[in-house]
Amino acid sequence: MSKPTIHTFIVQGDIKMPVRKLNINGETFYQWGSSGKMYKKREDAERQGYAIEQQGYKKKPKPSRRGT
């Protein structure tokens, strides 16, 4: 099974909404992020992502790689 394609919606150089396009049993779905509800319309997944970000969602910072 192939990996799902990840599409991003870019606004003024910032990645705002990582929307994934999923094909499951021949049907196409869209999902914001790597988990959560799957939608038939991309706009619905983007709307969910916008709502999540408005409530204060921020990406987790990458862990620093200090000497071990």
C-alpha positions in Angstrom: 0.0 0.0 0.0 1.4 3.4 -0.9 1.9 6.3 1.5 -0.8 9.0 1.5 0.2 12.1 -0.3 0.5 15.2 1.9 -0.6 18.5 0.4 0.0 21.8 2.1 -1.8 25.1 1.8 0.8 27.9 1.8 -0.1 31.5 2.7 2.5 34.2 2.6 5.4 31.7 2.9 4.1 30.0 6.1 2.7 26.5 6.0 -0.8 26.9 7.5 -2.7 23.7 6.9 -1.2 20.3 6.2 -4.1 18.6 4.4 -3.6 15.0 3.4 -5.3 13.4 0.5 -6.3 9.8 1.3 -7.6 7.1 -1.1 -9.4 4.4 0.9 -11.2 1.6 -1.0 -11.4 3.7 -4.1 -12.8 6.7 -2.3 -11.0 10.0 -1.8 -10.9 11.7 1.6 -9.1 14.7 3.0 -7.7 15.0 6.5 -6.0 17.8 8.4 -2.9 16.6 10.1 -2.1 12.9 10.7 -5.1 12.0 12.7 -8.7 13.1 13.1 -11.8 13.2 11.0 -11.7 12.5 7.2 -13.8 14.7 4.9 -15.1 14.2 1.4 -14.3 17.9 0.6 -10.8 19.4 0.9 -12.4 22.7 2.0 -13.9 21.0 5.1 -10.5 19.6 6.2 -9.0 23.1 5.7 -11.8 24.6 7.8 -11.1 22.1 10.6 -7.4 23.0 10.5 -8.1 26.7 10.6 -10.4 26.2 13.6 -7.7 24.2 15.4 -5.1 26.9 14.8 -7.4 29.6 16.0 -7.7 27.8 19.3 -4.0 28.0 19.9 -2.5 24.9 18.2 1.2 25.2 17.5 3.5 22.7 16.0 5.8 20.9 18.5 9.3 22.3 18.4 11.9 19.8 17.0 14.1 18.4 19.8 17.5 19.8 19.9 20.3 17.5 19.0 23.0 18.2 21.6 26.1 16.1 22.0 25.4 12.7 23.5 
